[in-house]
Amino acid sequence: MIRADSLVKRYPGSETPAVDHLDLHIRHGEFVSITGRSGSGKSTLLHVLSSLVKADAGRLFFHDLDLCVAPERVRNHLRRHEFAVVFQQYHLLPYLTALENVLLPFLGIFAPATRQHIASARAMLERVGLGHKEAVRPGALSGGEQQRVAIARALVRGARVLFADEPTGNLDFTTGTSILELLHELNKEGVSIVMVTHNEEFASTADRVIRMADGKIVS
């Protein structure tokens, strides 16, 4: 489904690439963990794979589409409809309710949410176990609940691939385990998942564990 051929990503002022001529294949329906020490390039790789950041060299395919040469409008379409990203920081808007935060991907300039959008957002909140808290604002939710809202928002438009960057990094072990269980449930329902984590125990639950060092895959 995703194929990276000799990907390179450099940041200004750094002598070594954050991603260094890296090759990687990810199959449809896989749950893949990417792990490694801080600075190993794992988050940069995730951002490149998800098209949030453009590679400096190499090729990156989603099916037959080369994202390294695709127009920005095509990449934007992928991010709206095929790819979803969740981060360690939840990035919820504090003045909106849980339901309103999940509705955000549907909203355009001066375009109100439709009944269908609201129904989809409610269904997604139910899916992540928070249907009873749709009217609650983020400040009154726990860290795990906020991450569930962020996951619901990411997937509400039916994305097929979820890129998760340290999704349990701000959570205690028990809460992090519940988020990991949710990701596995979503994976069983057909969502392909690529997760960056420094937690070796969580990483080991994936179908495949990719270990990085100095911008390269070492195992």
Secondary structure, 3 states (H helix, E strand, C coil): CEEEEEEEECCCCCCCCCEEEEEEEECCCCEEEEEECCCCCHHHHHHHHCCCCCCCEEEEEECCEECCCCCHHHHHHHHHHCEEEECCCCCCCCCCCHHHHHHHHHCECCECCCHHHHHHHHHHHHHCCCHHHCCCCHHHCCHHHHHHHHHHHHHCCCCCEEEEECCCCCCCHHHHHHHHHHHHHHHHCCCEEEEECCCHHHHCCCCEEEEEECCEECC
